[in-house]
Amino acid sequence: MNDKQLKAMLRQDFLAFSRKAILELDGTKFDRGTYLEYLATELTAFVDGPTNRLLVNLPPRHLKTLLFSVCLAAWKFAHEPSAKIMVVTYAEQLAESIARWIRGILQSEWFK
């Protein structure tokens, strides 16, 4: 896959975008698991409008924060720079980390 094809895929495929973002953020690699493909489909429907509400219950360490709060926000900003997003957490430190991760994606070379 050449560079142009990779960039096109990252613009169109939320899961591919998330895999790249998470790899760049903390070095975590993950496969295209069935549940991740399903989540990516549901998140894309949520952010694009057909789904108005989405509730997801997953055990700890299943990429909820990185997929939902970090990657989804960066994905939305990539497609709609004027979007307004509110991320609500239980702790101020987590909110700061999420904001830092989103900013890290938006300022990364591969994202530009």
Biopython code that builds the backbone (N, CA, C, O; Angstrom):
import numpy as np
from Bio.PDB.StructureBuilder import StructureBuilder

atoms = [
    (1, "MET", "N", (0.849, -1.174, 0.000)),
    (1, "MET", "CA", (0.000, 0.000, 0.000)),
    (1, "MET", "C", (0.895, 1.238, 0.000)),
    (1, "MET", "O", (1.776, 1.379, 0.848)),
    (2, "ASN", "N", (0.663, 2.117, -0.945)),
    (2, "ASN", "CA", (1.482, 3.319, -1.005)),
    (2, "ASN", "C", (0.946, 4.387, -0.043)),
    (2, "ASN", "O", (-0.108, 4.223, 0.572)),
    (3, "ASP", "N", (1.694, 5.468, 0.065)),
    (3, "ASP", "CA", (1.379, 6.519, 1.030)),
    (3, "ASP", "C", (0.020, 7.163, 0.737)),
    (3, "ASP", "O", (-0.731, 7.468, 1.663)),
    (4, "LYS", "N", (-0.291, 7.366, -0.521)),
    (4, "LYS", "CA", (-1.558, 7.993, -0.897)),
    (4, "LYS", "C", (-2.743, 7.097, -0.527)),
    (4, "LYS", "O", (-3.763, 7.589, -0.043)),
    (5, "GLN", "N", (-2.616, 5.798, -0.750)),
    (5, "GLN", "CA", (-3.679, 4.853, -0.393)),
    (5, "GLN", "C", (-3.861, 4.791, 1.119)),
    (5, "GLN", "O", (-4.988, 4.735, 1.612)),
    (6, "LEU", "N", (-2.744, 4.803, 1.858)),
    (6, "LEU", "CA", (-2.808, 4.776, 3.317)),
    (6, "LEU", "C", (-3.537, 6.002, 3.848)),
    (6, "LEU", "O", (-4.395, 5.880, 4.723)),
    (7, "LYS", "N", (-3.209, 7.173, 3.334)),
    (7, "LYS", "CA", (-3.871, 8.405, 3.770)),
    (7, "LYS", "C", (-5.366, 8.370, 3.467)),
    (7, "LYS", "O", (-6.180, 8.810, 4.278)),
    (8, "ALA", "N", (-5.721, 7.846, 2.300)),
    (8, "ALA", "CA", (-7.143, 7.732, 1.944)),
    (8, "ALA", "C", (-7.865, 6.778, 2.898)),
    (8, "ALA", "O", (-8.988, 7.053, 3.321)),
    (9, "MET", "N", (-7.226, 5.670, 3.231)),
    (9, "MET", "CA", (-7.835, 4.711, 4.143)),
    (9, "MET", "C", (-8.020, 5.326, 5.531)),
    (9, "MET", "O", (-9.056, 5.117, 6.163)),
    (10, "LEU", "N", (-7.038, 6.073, 6.006)),
    (10, "LEU", "CA", (-7.138, 6.695, 7.323)),
    (10, "LEU", "C", (-8.241, 7.750, 7.361)),
    (10, "LEU", "O", (-8.826, 7.995, 8.416)),
    (11, "ARG", "N", (-8.528, 8.377, 6.222)),
    (11, "ARG", "CA", (-9.618, 9.358, 6.160)),
    (11, "ARG", "C", (-10.996, 8.701, 6.144)),
    (11, "ARG", "O", (-11.969, 9.303, 6.598)),
    (12, "GLN", "N", (-11.091, 7.481, 5.630)),
    (12, "GLN", "CA", (-12.389, 6.844, 5.427)),
    (12, "GLN", "C", (-12.733, 5.754, 6.436)),
    (12, "GLN", "O", (-13.910, 5.460, 6.642)),
    (13, "ASP", "N", (-11.741, 5.156, 7.059)),
    (13, "ASP", "CA", (-11.959, 3.994, 7.928)),
    (13, "ASP", "C", (-11.613, 4.365, 9.371)),
    (13, "ASP", "O", (-10.444, 4.524, 9.721)),
    (14, "PHE", "N", (-12.655, 4.499, 10.205)),
    (14, "PHE", "CA", (-12.440, 4.911, 11.596)),
    (14, "PHE", "C", (-11.546, 3.937, 12.355)),
    (14, "PHE", "O", (-10.694, 4.365, 13.134)),
    (15, "LEU", "N", (-11.724, 2.645, 12.142)),
    (15, "LEU", "CA", (-10.919, 1.667, 12.873)),
    (15, "LEU", "C", (-9.449, 1.750, 12.454)),
    (15, "LEU", "O", (-8.561, 1.646, 13.300)),
    (16, "ALA", "N", (-9.187, 1.933, 11.176)),
    (16, "ALA", "CA", (-7.799, 2.097, 10.709)),
    (16, "ALA", "C", (-7.199, 3.369, 11.304)),
    (16, "ALA", "O", (-6.046, 3.377, 11.736)),
    (17, "PHE", "N", (-7.984, 4.439, 11.323)),
    (17, "PHE", "CA", (-7.545, 5.693, 11.928)),
    (17, "PHE", "C", (-7.225, 5.486, 13.408)),
    (17, "PHE", "O", (-6.206, 5.970, 13.902)),
    (18, "SER", "N", (-8.095, 4.769, 14.107)),
    (18, "SER", "CA", (-7.900, 4.527, 15.543)),
    (18, "SER", "C", (-6.660, 3.679, 15.798)),
    (18, "SER", "O", (-5.890, 3.953, 16.718)),
    (19, "ARG", "N", (-6.472, 2.657, 14.985)),
    (19, "ARG", "CA", (-5.280, 1.804, 15.138)),
    (19, "ARG", "C", (-4.012, 2.637, 14.990)),
    (19, "ARG", "O", (-3.076, 2.493, 15.777)),
    (20, "LYS", "N", (-3.979, 3.504, 13.987)),
    (20, "LYS", "CA", (-2.809, 4.358, 13.758)),
    (20, "LYS", "C", (-2.619, 5.332, 14.924)),
    (20, "LYS", "O", (-1.502, 5.517, 15.407)),
    (21, "ALA", "N", (-3.699, 5.944, 15.364)),
    (21, "ALA", "CA", (-3.619, 6.925, 16.446)),
    (21, "ALA", "C", (-3.134, 6.286, 17.744)),
    (21, "ALA", "O", (-2.259, 6.836, 18.413)),
    (22, "ILE", "N", (-3.688, 5.144, 18.102)),
    (22, "ILE", "CA", (-3.305, 4.477, 19.348)),
    (22, "ILE", "C", (-1.876, 3.966, 19.261)),
    (22, "ILE", "O", (-1.142, 4.020, 20.248)),
    (23, "LEU", "N", (-1.476, 3.478, 18.116)),
    (23, "LEU", "CA", (-0.090, 3.041, 17.928)),
    (23, "LEU", "C", (0.867, 4.208, 18.129)),
    (23, "LEU", "O", (1.907, 4.063, 18.771)),
    (24, "GLU", "N", (0.515, 5.355, 17.583)),
    (24, "GLU", "CA", (1.372, 6.539, 17.721)),
    (24, "GLU", "C", (1.354, 7.102, 19.137)),
    (24, "GLU", "O", (2.366, 7.619, 19.611)),
    (25, "LEU", "N", (0.210, 7.007, 19.817)),
    (25, "LEU", "CA", (0.105, 7.560, 21.175)),
    (25, "LEU", "C", (0.902, 6.768, 22.190)),
    (25, "LEU", "O", (1.688, 7.340, 22.945)),
    (26, "ASP", "N", (0.711, 5.458, 22.217)),
    (26, "ASP", "CA", (1.373, 4.682, 23.275)),
    (26, "ASP", "C", (1.991, 3.370, 22.814)),
    (26, "ASP", "O", (2.406, 2.554, 23.637)),
    (27, "GLY", "N", (2.054, 3.164, 21.507)),
    (27, "GLY", "CA", (2.716, 1.968, 20.994)),
    (27, "GLY", "C", (1.873, 0.705, 21.032)),
    (27, "GLY", "O", (2.378, -0.379, 20.742)),
    (28, "THR", "N", (0.580, 0.824, 21.390)),
    (28, "THR", "CA", (-0.298, -0.332, 21.469)),
    (28, "THR", "C", (-0.754, -0.735, 20.074)),
    (28, "THR", "O", (-1.253, 0.088, 19.307)),
    (29, "LYS", "N", (-0.574, -2.021, 19.757)),
    (29, "LYS", "CA", (-1.089, -2.566, 18.502)),
    (29, "LYS", "C", (-2.268, -3.454, 18.838)),
    (29, "LYS", "O", (-2.230, -4.206, 19.812)),
    (30, "PHE", "N", (-3.317, -3.369, 18.032)),
    (30, "PHE", "CA", (-4.434, -4.282, 18.234)),
    (30, "PHE", "C", (-4.949, -4.757, 16.887)),
    (30, "PHE", "O", (-4.877, -4.048, 15.883)),
    (31, "ASP", "N", (-5.468, -5.973, 16.894)),
    (31, "ASP", "CA", (-5.980, -6.580, 15.670)),
    (31, "ASP", "C", (-7.388, -6.075, 15.384)),
    (31, "ASP", "O", (-8.007, -5.398, 16.205)),
    (32, "ARG", "N", (-7.864, -6.416, 14.221)),
    (32, "ARG", "CA", (-9.231, -6.067, 13.841)),
    (32, "ARG", "C", (-10.189, -7.095, 14.434)),
    (32, "ARG", "O", (-10.758, -7.910, 13.709)),
    (33, "GLY", "N", (-10.362, -7.055, 15.736)),
    (33, "GLY", "CA", (-11.265, -7.973, 16.411)),
    (33, "GLY", "C", (-12.709, -7.698, 16.021)),
    (33, "GLY", "O", (-13.057, -6.581, 15.639)),
    (34, "THR", "N", (-13.537, -8.713, 16.119)),
    (34, "THR", "CA", (-14.941, -8.579, 15.740)),
    (34, "THR", "C", (-15.634, -7.491, 16.552)),
    (34, "THR", "O", (-16.395, -6.693, 16.004)),
    (35, "TYR", "N", (-15.371, -7.457, 17.855)),
    (35, "TYR", "CA", (-16.043, -6.450, 18.674)),
    (35, "TYR", "C", (-15.557, -5.051, 18.330)),
    (35, "TYR", "O", (-16.325, -4.094, 18.429)),
    (36, "LEU", "N", (-14.293, -4.912, 17.927)),
    (36, "LEU", "CA", (-13.777, -3.598, 17.546)),
    (36, "LEU", "C", (-14.387, -3.132, 16.219)),
    (36, "LEU", "O", (-14.685, -1.949, 16.055)),
    (37, "GLU", "N", (-14.569, -4.043, 15.293)),
    (37, "GLU", "CA", (-15.221, -3.683, 14.030)),
    (37, "GLU", "C", (-16.664, -3.249, 14.282)),
    (37, "GLU", "O", (-17.145, -2.285, 13.686)),
    (38, "TYR", "N", (-17.343, -3.968, 15.167)),
    (38, "TYR", "CA", (-18.716, -3.604, 15.513)),
    (38, "TYR", "C", (-18.747, -2.223, 16.181)),
    (38, "TYR", "O", (-19.571, -1.382, 15.823)),
    (39, "LEU", "N", (-17.867, -1.993, 17.134)),
    (39, "LEU", "CA", (-17.810, -0.690, 17.802)),
    (39, "LEU", "C", (-17.523, 0.426, 16.816)),
    (39, "LEU", "O", (-18.139, 1.489, 16.882)),
    (40, "ALA", "N", (-16.591, 0.192, 15.902)),
    (40, "ALA", "CA", (-16.248, 1.210, 14.902)),
    (40, "ALA", "C", (-17.458, 1.543, 14.035)),
    (40, "ALA", "O", (-17.688, 2.707, 13.705)),
    (41, "THR", "N", (-18.229, 0.525, 13.667)),
    (41, "THR", "CA", (-19.436, 0.744, 12.871)),
    (41, "THR", "C", (-20.456, 1.575, 13.643)),
    (41, "THR", "O", (-21.041, 2.515, 13.106)),
    (42, "GLU", "N", (-20.660, 1.219, 14.897)),
    (42, "GLU", "CA", (-21.622, 1.952, 15.734)),
    (42, "GLU", "C", (-21.153, 3.378, 16.012)),
    (42, "GLU", "O", (-21.959, 4.308, 15.988)),
    (43, "LEU", "N", (-19.878, 3.557, 16.271)),
    (43, "LEU", "CA", (-19.349, 4.899, 16.534)),
    (43, "LEU", "C", (-19.446, 5.782, 15.299)),
    (43, "LEU", "O", (-19.758, 6.968, 15.406)),
    (44, "THR", "N", (-19.184, 5.218, 14.141)),
    (44, "THR", "CA", (-19.309, 5.981, 12.901)),
    (44, "THR", "C", (-20.761, 6.398, 12.679)),
    (44, "THR", "O", (-21.022, 7.530, 12.273)),
    (45, "ALA", "N", (-21.702, 5.499, 12.941)),
    (45, "ALA", "CA", (-23.126, 5.842, 12.819)),
    (45, "ALA", "C", (-23.506, 6.921, 13.822)),
    (45, "ALA", "O", (-24.322, 7.792, 13.523)),
    (46, "PHE", "N", (-22.924, 6.864, 14.994)),
    (46, "PHE", "CA", (-23.202, 7.864, 16.025)),
    (46, "PHE", "C", (-22.673, 9.237, 15.621)),
    (46, "PHE", "O", (-23.388, 10.232, 15.730)),
    (47, "VAL", "N", (-21.455, 9.296, 15.169)),
    (47, "VAL", "CA", (-20.842, 10.582, 14.841)),
    (47, "VAL", "C", (-21.399, 11.163, 13.541)),
    (47, "VAL", "O", (-21.399, 12.381, 13.364)),
    (48, "ASP", "N", (-21.868, 10.316, 12.635)),
    (48, "ASP", "CA", (-22.422, 10.793, 11.371)),
    (48, "ASP", "C", (-23.898, 11.152, 11.456)),
    (48, "ASP", "O", (-24.428, 11.768, 10.532)),
    (49, "GLY", "N", (-24.571, 10.788, 12.527)),
    (49, "GLY", "CA", (-25.924, 11.249, 12.732)),
    (49, "GLY", "C", (-27.049, 10.247, 12.792)),
    (49, "GLY", "O", (-28.014, 10.517, 13.507)),
    (50, "PRO", "N", (-27.022, 9.098, 12.102)),
    (50, "PRO", "CA", (-28.182, 8.197, 12.164)),
    (50, "PRO", "C", (-28.495, 7.714, 13.576)),
    (50, "PRO", "O", (-29.663, 7.506, 13.906)),
    (51, "THR", "N", (-27.487, 7.533, 14.409)),
    (51, "THR", "CA", (-27.681, 7.092, 15.788)),
    (51, "THR", "C", (-27.582, 8.309, 16.695)),
    (51, "THR", "O", (-26.570, 9.010, 16.692)),
    (52, "ASN", "N", (-28.639, 8.562, 17.477)),
    (52, "ASN", "CA", (-28.642, 9.737, 18.354)),
    (52, "ASN", "C", (-28.070, 9.457, 19.736)),
    (52, "ASN", "O", (-27.511, 10.351, 20.370)),
    (53, "ARG", "N", (-28.206, 8.238, 20.199)),
    (53, "ARG", "CA", (-27.724, 7.864, 21.531)),
    (53, "ARG", "C", (-27.016, 6.531, 21.436)),
    (53, "ARG", "O", (-27.410, 5.645, 20.678)),
    (54, "LEU", "N", (-25.965, 6.410, 22.220)),
    (54, "LEU", "CA", (-25.192, 5.171, 22.198)),
    (54, "LEU", "C", (-24.671, 4.897, 23.599)),
    (54, "LEU", "O", (-23.991, 5.734, 24.191)),
    (55, "LEU", "N", (-24.985, 3.750, 24.114)),
    (55, "LEU", "CA", (-24.518, 3.318, 25.428)),
    (55, "LEU", "C", (-23.732, 2.029, 25.227)),
    (55, "LEU", "O", (-24.235, 1.065, 24.650)),
    (56, "VAL", "N", (-22.494, 2.025, 25.709)),
    (56, "VAL", "CA", (-21.630, 0.856, 25.536)),
    (56, "VAL", "C", (-21.091, 0.446, 26.895)),
    (56, "VAL", "O", (-20.529, 1.264, 27.623)),
    (57, "ASN", "N", (-21.263, -0.817, 27.229)),
    (57, "ASN", "CA", (-20.719, -1.376, 28.460)),
    (57, "ASN", "C", (-19.672, -2.414, 28.096)),
    (57, "ASN", "O", (-19.982, -3.428, 27.471)),
    (58, "LEU", "N", (-18.455, -2.163, 28.479)),
    (58, "LEU", "CA", (-17.355, -3.094, 28.242)),
    (58, "LEU", "C", (-16.510, -3.176, 29.501)),
    (58, "LEU", "O", (-16.458, -2.220, 30.275)),
    (59, "PRO", "N", (-15.848, -4.303, 29.716)),
    (59, "PRO", "CA", (-14.954, -4.411, 30.870)),
    (59, "PRO", "C", (-13.769, -3.442, 30.740)),
    (59, "PRO", "O", (-13.498, -2.921, 29.658)),
    (60, "PRO", "N", (-13.083, -3.216, 31.835)),
    (60, "PRO", "CA", (-11.882, -2.377, 31.768)),
    (60, "PRO", "C", (-10.868, -2.936, 30.777)),
    (60, "PRO", "O", (-10.830, -4.137, 30.509)),
    (61, "ARG", "N", (-10.047, -2.031, 30.239)),
    (61, "ARG", "CA", (-8.947, -2.386, 29.333)),
    (61, "ARG", "C", (-9.435, -2.907, 27.982)),
    (61, "ARG", "O", (-8.771, -3.741, 27.366)),
    (62, "HIS", "N", (-10.587, -2.424, 27.517)),
    (62, "HIS", "CA", (-11.098, -2.803, 26.196)),
    (62, "HIS", "C", (-11.130, -1.604, 25.245)),
    (62, "HIS", "O", (-11.920, -1.580, 24.301)),
    (63, "LEU", "N", (-10.270, -0.609, 25.494)),
    (63, "LEU", "CA", (-10.060, 0.549, 24.612)),
    (63, "LEU", "C", (-11.211, 1.551, 24.607)),
    (63, "LEU", "O", (-11.335, 2.333, 23.664)),
    (64, "LYS", "N", (-12.050, 1.547, 25.632)),
    (64, "LYS", "CA", (-13.178, 2.474, 25.647)),
    (64, "LYS", "C", (-12.713, 3.922, 25.617)),
    (64, "LYS", "O", (-13.167, 4.688, 24.768)),
    (65, "THR", "N", (-11.836, 4.312, 26.505)),
    (65, "THR", "CA", (-11.400, 5.704, 26.568)),
    (65, "THR", "C", (-10.682, 6.112, 25.293)),
    (65, "THR", "O", (-10.958, 7.172, 24.730)),
    (66, "LEU", "N", (-9.761, 5.269, 24.838)),
    (66, "LEU", "CA", (-9.010, 5.640, 23.643)),
    (66, "LEU", "C", (-9.893, 5.695, 22.400)),
    (66, "LEU", "O", (-9.754, 6.611, 21.590)),
    (67, "LEU", "N", (-10.793, 4.737, 22.235)),
    (67, "LEU", "CA", (-11.663, 4.741, 21.050)),
    (67, "LEU", "C", (-12.727, 5.829, 21.115)),
    (67, "LEU", "O", (-12.899, 6.593, 20.165)),
    (68, "PHE", "N", (-13.441, 5.898, 22.236)),
    (68, "PHE", "CA", (-14.608, 6.772, 22.325)),
    (68, "PHE", "C", (-14.229, 8.228, 22.565)),
    (68, "PHE", "O", (-14.729, 9.119, 21.879)),
    (69, "SER", "N", (-13.370, 8.470, 23.508)),
    (69, "SER", "CA", (-13.069, 9.853, 23.879)),
    (69, "SER", "C", (-11.948, 10.465, 23.061)),
    (69, "SER", "O", (-12.026, 11.633, 22.679)),
    (70, "VAL", "N", (-10.918, 9.701, 22.789)),
    (70, "VAL", "CA", (-9.747, 10.258, 22.114)),
    (70, "VAL", "C", (-9.874, 10.159, 20.593)),
    (70, "VAL", "O", (-9.902, 11.177, 19.900)),
    (71, "CYS", "N", (-9.948, 8.946, 20.084)),
    (71, "CYS", "CA", (-9.956, 8.756, 18.626)),
    (71, "CYS", "C", (-11.210, 9.328, 17.977)),
    (71, "CYS", "O", (-11.133, 9.931, 16.906)),
    (72, "LEU", "N", (-12.361, 9.145, 18.613)),
    (72, "LEU", "CA", (-13.595, 9.652, 18.032)),
    (72, "LEU", "C", (-13.582, 11.182, 17.964)),
    (72, "LEU", "O", (-14.049, 11.761, 16.983)),
    (73, "ALA", "N", (-13.057, 11.830, 18.984)),
    (73, "ALA", "CA", (-12.968, 13.293, 18.965)),
    (73, "ALA", "C", (-12.015, 13.758, 17.858)),
    (73, "ALA", "O", (-12.340, 14.679, 17.108)),
    (74, "ALA", "N", (-10.855, 13.134, 17.754)),
    (74, "ALA", "CA", (-9.903, 13.509, 16.705)),
    (74, "ALA", "C", (-10.489, 13.251, 15.312)),
    (74, "ALA", "O", (-10.310, 14.056, 14.398)),
    (75, "TRP", "N", (-11.192, 12.118, 15.162)),
    (75, "TRP", "CA", (-11.845, 11.773, 13.892)),
    (75, "TRP", "C", (-12.880, 12.839, 13.517)),
    (75, "TRP", "O", (-12.950, 13.279, 12.370)),
    (76, "LYS", "N", (-13.679, 13.242, 14.507)),
    (76, "LYS", "CA", (-14.706, 14.259, 14.257)),
    (76, "LYS", "C", (-14.063, 15.585, 13.862)),
    (76, "LYS", "O", (-14.513, 16.234, 12.918)),
    (77, "PHE", "N", (-13.020, 15.991, 14.575)),
    (77, "PHE", "CA", (-12.330, 17.236, 14.238)),
    (77, "PHE", "C", (-11.699, 17.171, 12.848)),
    (77, "PHE", "O", (-11.636, 18.180, 12.146)),
    (78, "ALA", "N", (-11.236, 15.996, 12.453)),
    (78, "ALA", "CA", (-10.639, 15.836, 11.121)),
    (78, "ALA", "C", (-11.679, 16.059, 10.030)),
    (78, "ALA", "O", (-11.373, 16.617, 8.977)),
    (79, "HIS", "N", (-12.909, 15.622, 10.286)),
    (79, "HIS", "CA", (-13.956, 15.745, 9.272)),
    (79, "HIS", "C", (-14.782, 17.017, 9.411)),
    (79, "HIS", "O", (-15.403, 17.472, 8.450)),
    (80, "GLU", "N", (-14.786, 17.580, 10.599)),
    (80, "GLU", "CA", (-15.540, 18.817, 10.853)),
    (80, "GLU", "C", (-14.776, 19.666, 11.876)),
    (80, "GLU", "O", (-15.055, 19.597, 13.073)),
    (81, "PRO", "N", (-13.813, 20.464, 11.404)),
    (81, "PRO", "CA", (-12.949, 21.227, 12.315)),
    (81, "PRO", "C", (-13.685, 22.176, 13.261)),
    (81, "PRO", "O", (-13.156, 22.517, 14.320)),
    (82, "SER", "N", (-14.875, 22.600, 12.904)),
    (82, "SER", "CA", (-15.610, 23.530, 13.766)),
    (82, "SER", "C", (-16.487, 22.814, 14.800)),
    (82, "SER", "O", (-17.242, 23.466, 15.521)),
    (83, "ALA", "N", (-16.396, 21.497, 14.879)),
    (83, "ALA", "CA", (-17.219, 20.727, 15.823)),
    (83, "ALA", "C", (-16.907, 21.114, 17.260)),
    (83, "ALA", "O", (-15.794, 21.519, 17.595)),
    (84, "LYS", "N", (-17.912, 20.976, 18.082)),
    (84, "LYS", "CA", (-17.746, 21.201, 19.524)),
    (84, "LYS", "C", (-17.989, 19.868, 20.212)),
    (84, "LYS", "O", (-19.012, 19.219, 19.998)),
    (85, "ILE", "N", (-17.025, 19.469, 21.048)),
    (85, "ILE", "CA", (-17.090, 18.169, 21.706)),
    (85, "ILE", "C", (-16.864, 18.364, 23.196)),
    (85, "ILE", "O", (-15.959, 19.089, 23.609)),
    (86, "MET", "N", (-17.695, 17.710, 23.996)),
    (86, "MET", "CA", (-17.526, 17.743, 25.439)),
    (86, "MET", "C", (-17.191, 16.330, 25.904)),
    (86, "MET", "O", (-17.922, 15.378, 25.631)),
    (87, "VAL", "N", (-16.088, 16.219, 26.602)),
    (87, "VAL", "CA", (-15.686, 14.937, 27.172)),
    (87, "VAL", "C", (-15.837, 15.051, 28.686)),
    (87, "VAL", "O", (-15.230, 15.919, 29.314)),
    (88, "VAL", "N", (-16.642, 14.178, 29.262)),
    (88, "VAL", "CA", (-16.922, 14.210, 30.697)),
    (88, "VAL", "C", (-16.316, 12.966, 31.323)),
    (88, "VAL", "O", (-16.547, 11.854, 30.849)),
    (89, "THR", "N", (-15.541, 13.148, 32.385)),
    (89, "THR", "CA", (-14.902, 12.026, 33.067)),
    (89, "THR", "C", (-15.163, 12.117, 34.563)),
    (89, "THR", "O", (-15.721, 13.095, 35.061)),
    (90, "TYR", "N", (-14.744, 11.075, 35.260)),
    (90, "TYR", "CA", (-14.900, 11.036, 36.715)),
    (90, "TYR", "C", (-13.759, 11.736, 37.439)),
    (90, "TYR", "O", (-13.864, 12.006, 38.636)),
    (91, "ALA", "N", (-12.670, 12.034, 36.732)),
    (91, "ALA", "CA", (-11.501, 12.621, 37.390)),
    (91, "ALA", "C", (-10.855, 13.676, 36.500)),
    (91, "ALA", "O", (-10.774, 13.514, 35.282)),
    (92, "GLU", "N", (-10.402, 14.743, 37.118)),
    (92, "GLU", "CA", (-9.763, 15.831, 36.382)),
    (92, "GLU", "C", (-8.496, 15.358, 35.672)),
    (92, "GLU", "O", (-8.222, 15.773, 34.546)),
    (93, "GLN", "N", (-7.734, 14.503, 36.316)),
    (93, "GLN", "CA", (-6.494, 14.005, 35.718)),
    (93, "GLN", "C", (-6.771, 13.227, 34.423)),
    (93, "GLN", "O", (-6.023, 13.360, 33.454)),
    (94, "LEU", "N", (-7.823, 12.429, 34.400)),
    (94, "LEU", "CA", (-8.187, 11.692, 33.186)),
    (94, "LEU", "C", (-8.623, 12.658, 32.087)),
    (94, "LEU", "O", (-8.260, 12.480, 30.924)),
    (95, "ALA", "N", (-9.392, 13.668, 32.444)),
    (95, "ALA", "CA", (-9.822, 14.666, 31.458)),
    (95, "ALA", "C", (-8.620, 15.368, 30.835)),
    (95, "ALA", "O", (-8.593, 15.603, 29.627)),
    (96, "GLU", "N", (-7.637, 15.699, 31.649)),
    (96, "GLU", "CA", (-6.424, 16.345, 31.133)),
    (96, "GLU", "C", (-5.653, 15.400, 30.210)),
    (96, "GLU", "O", (-5.141, 15.821, 29.173)),
    (97, "SER", "N", (-5.572, 14.134, 30.585)),
    (97, "SER", "CA", (-4.891, 13.147, 29.737)),
    (97, "SER", "C", (-5.591, 12.995, 28.393)),
    (97, "SER", "O", (-4.940, 12.955, 27.349)),
    (98, "ILE", "N", (-6.904, 12.912, 28.420)),
    (98, "ILE", "CA", (-7.672, 12.779, 27.179)),
    (98, "ILE", "C", (-7.449, 13.987, 26.281)),
    (98, "ILE", "O", (-7.220, 13.834, 25.081)),
    (99, "ALA", "N", (-7.511, 15.177, 26.846)),
    (99, "ALA", "CA", (-7.284, 16.392, 26.060)),
    (99, "ALA", "C", (-5.874, 16.400, 25.471)),
    (99, "ALA", "O", (-5.681, 16.795, 24.321)),
    (100, "ARG", "N", (-4.896, 15.967, 26.253)),
    (100, "ARG", "CA", (-3.514, 15.910, 25.784)),
    (100, "ARG", "C", (-3.366, 14.896, 24.649)),
    (100, "ARG", "O", (-2.660, 15.162, 23.676)),
    (101, "TRP", "N", (-4.016, 13.745, 24.759)),
    (101, "TRP", "CA", (-3.952, 12.719, 23.715)),
    (101, "TRP", "C", (-4.606, 13.212, 22.420)),
    (101, "TRP", "O", (-4.071, 13.005, 21.331)),
    (102, "ILE", "N", (-5.772, 13.868, 22.548)),
    (102, "ILE", "CA", (-6.438, 14.402, 21.357)),
    (102, "ILE", "C", (-5.545, 15.430, 20.677)),
    (102, "ILE", "O", (-5.360, 15.398, 19.460)),
    (103, "ARG", "N", (-5.003, 16.327, 21.461)),
    (103, "ARG", "CA", (-4.100, 17.344, 20.918)),
    (103, "ARG", "C", (-2.880, 16.702, 20.271)),
    (103, "ARG", "O", (-2.413, 17.166, 19.231)),
    (104, "GLY", "N", (-2.359, 15.633, 20.879)),
    (104, "GLY", "CA", (-1.214, 14.932, 20.313)),
    (104, "GLY", "C", (-1.508, 14.355, 18.935)),
    (104, "GLY", "O", (-0.667, 14.402, 18.037)),
    (105, "ILE", "N", (-2.720, 13.807, 18.776)),
    (105, "ILE", "CA", (-3.116, 13.281, 17.463)),
    (105, "ILE", "C", (-3.242, 14.427, 16.464)),
    (105, "ILE", "O", (-2.716, 14.343, 15.354)),
    (106, "LEU", "N", (-3.935, 15.496, 16.851)),
    (106, "LEU", "CA", (-4.173, 16.596, 15.941)),
    (106, "LEU", "C", (-2.881, 17.291, 15.508)),
    (106, "LEU", "O", (-2.821, 17.848, 14.412)),
    (107, "GLN", "N", (-1.857, 17.265, 16.347)),
    (107, "GLN", "CA", (-0.596, 17.918, 16.027)),
    (107, "GLN", "C", (0.448, 16.977, 15.434)),
    (107, "GLN", "O", (1.550, 17.411, 15.096)),
    (108, "SER", "N", (0.114, 15.700, 15.307)),
    (108, "SER", "CA", (1.093, 14.729, 14.800)),
    (108, "SER", "C", (1.333, 14.923, 13.306)),
    (108, "SER", "O", (0.473, 15.429, 12.585)),
    (109, "GLU", "N", (2.499, 14.520, 12.861)),
    (109, "GLU", "CA", (2.859, 14.640, 11.447)),
    (109, "GLU", "C", (1.959, 13.798, 10.570)),
    (109, "GLU", "O", (1.525, 14.267, 9.518)),
    (110, "TRP", "N", (1.663, 12.575, 10.963)),
    (110, "TRP", "CA", (0.834, 11.710, 10.121)),
    (110, "TRP", "C", (-0.577, 12.241, 9.973)),
    (110, "TRP", "O", (-1.220, 12.005, 8.949)),
    (111, "PHE", "N", (-1.078, 12.961, 10.985)),
    (111, "PHE", "CA", (-2.423, 13.514, 10.930)),
    (111, "PHE", "C", (-2.495, 14.708, 9.983)),
    (111, "PHE", "O", (-3.474, 14.877, 9.256)),
    (112, "LYS", "N", (-1.464, 15.522, 9.999)),
    (112, "LYS", "CA", (-1.453, 16.727, 9.155)),
    (112, "LYS", "C", (-1.467, 16.324, 7.715)),
    (112, "LYS", "O", (-1.461, 17.183, 6.833)),
]
sb = StructureBuilder()
sb.init_structure("model")
sb.init_model(0)
sb.init_chain("A")
sb.init_seg("    ")
for serial, (resi, resn, name, xyz) in enumerate(atoms, 1):
    if name == "N":
        sb.init_residue(resn, " ", resi, " ")
    sb.init_atom(name, np.array(xyz, "f"), 0.0, 1.0, " ", f" {name:<3s}", serial, name[0])
structure = sb.get_structure()
